[in-house]
Amino acid sequence: QVQLVESGGGLVQPGGSLRLSCAASGSIFSTNTMGWYRQALGNQRELVAAITRGGITNYEDSVKGRFTISRDNAKNTVYLQMSSLKPEDTAVYYCFSGVTMTTRVSWGQGTQVTVSS
């Protein structure tokens, strides 16, 4: 079991930047893959970005070139640097951690990101 604690959400103007952090504690084996999903009001949850312990990354098409995912394995922490934010990026962002994307997945409590002028 992994416990995930997120931080860094908030309100930002269009074109601005935010950095989300997610610190994991518990089974290191279950932190092989970490990343972020998001869910906007009325929409399904969608993958934003993921990264393996070895540094392999995967991004949703609409955030490529604007968001950067990274991790500090020594701290079991994953980061999401979000730049050039758009109103359509507004959502609750959920950190996840698992052996794979679908195996022994744990979730954070979610953090609200609102992009608005």
PyMOL commands that set and color helices and strands:
alter all, ss='L'
color gray80, all
select helices_A, chain A and resi 28-31+61-63+87-89
alter helices_A, ss='H'
color red, helices_A
select strands_A, chain A and resi 2-7+10-12+18-26+33-39+46-52+57-59+67-72+77-82+91-98+106-107+111-115
alter strands_A, ss='S'
color yellow, strands_A
deselect
rebuild
show_as cartoon
